[in-house]
């Protein structure tokens, strides 16, 4: 090592021992002397910056970091639906809407029942001949005439 720079070649790297493999790989790949020197400087810098002790974090540190991350997180539109005030209002509105729909359905079902009853009475009141069922030959002729004159709704 001369003036903080590594000489390009096997003699300085071999004597140093730490960068022999880096110099060989650089020479094999056709790197310039300056690139190999920079690569060796970076390797030394990374070796010096390496922490030899195991780093352990305090549990309160992790909790503080997570709280800060959550505080800086941008608010989402979905957070509105989770808020207690809005949840109560939505619940109340849903109950009122369900009550209104139930009342509407109850009123419609009563009206539908009246309509159904009126339709049944109308169908029962269809006029039939008074002697229906007494003379089978007459019944057949009436049925044939009814079927021949039937026109379906178009």
Secondary structure, DSSP 8 states (H G I E B T S, - for coil): -BTTB--SSHHHHHHH-SSHHHHHHHHHTT--HHHHHHHHHHHHHHHHH---S-----HHHHHHHHHHHHHHS---TTHHHHSHHHHHHHHHHHHHHHHHHHHHHHHHHHHHHHHHHHHHHHHHT----TTTTT-HHHHHHHHHHHHHT-----
